[in-house]
Amino acid sequence: MRSDVAPGDVRAQLPAQPPEEPEPLSAVLSDLDRVIVPGLTQWQHPGFFGYFPAGTSGPSALAELATAGLGGQGMLWSTSPAATELETHVLDWLAELLGLPARFRGRGVIQDTASSATLCALLAARERAAAGGRELTVMASSEAHSALDKAVAVAGLEREAIVRVPVDARQRLDPAALADLLAAQDGPVFLVATAGTTSTGAFDPLDAIAAAVADRDVWLHVDGAWAGTAAVCPELRWVGEGLGAADSYVTNPHKWLLTAIDCSALWVADPTWLERALTVTPEYLRNAASDSGAVIDYRDWQIGLGRRFRALKLWFVLRLIGAEGLRAHVRRHVALAQRLAARVDDHPRLHLAAPAELALVCVTHAEGDAATQRLLEAINADPQLLVTHTRVDGRLVLRVAIGGARTTERHVDHLWQVLARAA
Ligand SMILES: Cc1ncc(COP(=O)(O)O)c(C=O)c1O
């Protein structure tokens, strides 16, 4: 499932020159199977447990085909009104399904990735700070995704200047330490809290964070890239508790919600700052609808000008799979992960490196890093399995992220057998 090609192998099989005459489709498809697919890691394989899932589905693929066939460009409302209005509408549907606060209604946008969403939120916060003539300070815990470091670099701020808020023993941002840091802070702050960290799935305590930032000049951005969509299940709504104080929130349907990458949902409570940061209007883009102020031009809510019609795939997924279908998908993975976690917990030589959150199980070997490394290698030596790793408090940790559309009990049982045998 993991491609074992060496660097340069794929290019070596491709002709140096592009074709002068059209080739038959059969030749292209045959090369797709022969040259390209062996060079791809099979993210949709049911034994893929690496990173976080990159979901897709028939409805999503169909919509991608329709999007490509329609070939439109929705940079402005006027360049494809339905693309803009459907996007606002499906993000309202998603906000409803996730139980998001009313302040986000009508204020959603689809970004290519959560990284872009975080960058946009940072730029909006900087705009707000600049309007008050102040410089922005960026704060987050060490467990915030590296997308923040990149956003800070792209925004031209000092990467080293990110103020790291300490975490507790479960890798959650410590709200008391945050309150102390904020008390010592004079100017405006961009604070990233994470609902479901990448390493261990830890949830920063959003309610306590909301209390710490109340009455302070803080732009609170919540990153729920992976875990956020679990809130389609009413019993998992807690993943978004405390979002009432957030200025922006991102979650990726392209991770766990059967919608192919790229589809990252960002909501902003007050889009004014985003628009002020990102609107540049040359004469050739001027039009009556934009001038009227009655429409959203999504080019002003993202970095690039041109944009794909991504809302169509979320619309197809929501309509053809339905909320109940999505809930069943999430529940199945959570149940599989919790069963695996219980087995790990019962094993004399295996430990849970962190409480198993939702569908992520983090495992270490009792004998330390070398033994954990052997577990990783044993699992990844099996062509039916793929897992990845992280480090927690300096220790090597094996991550099992369950989320494949075709992953069943059989596949997780197989992983467990290989893991237990290697332990
Ligand atoms: C918590 C979190 N935030 C952000 C990201 C970055 O997501 P993207 O690839 O959409 O930029 C990830 C990726 O796994 C993530 O887990």
The ligand as a Gaussian input file, in Angstrom:
#p B3LYP/6-31G(d) Opt

LIG

0 1
 C       -5.063000      19.739000      13.755000
 C       -4.600000      19.966000      12.348000
 N       -4.555000      21.212000      11.861000
 C       -4.152000      21.483000      10.624000
 C       -3.784000      20.469000       9.769000
 C       -3.335000      20.818000       8.382000
 O       -4.327000      20.429000       7.496000
 P       -4.244000      20.781000       5.961000
 O       -3.478000      19.654000       5.323000
 O       -5.671000      20.828000       5.514000
 O       -3.551000      22.078000       5.808000
 C       -3.824000      19.141000      10.211000
 C       -3.427000      18.041000       9.336000
 O       -3.447000      16.897000       9.672000
 C       -4.244000      18.887000      11.527000
 O       -4.269000      17.645000      12.016000

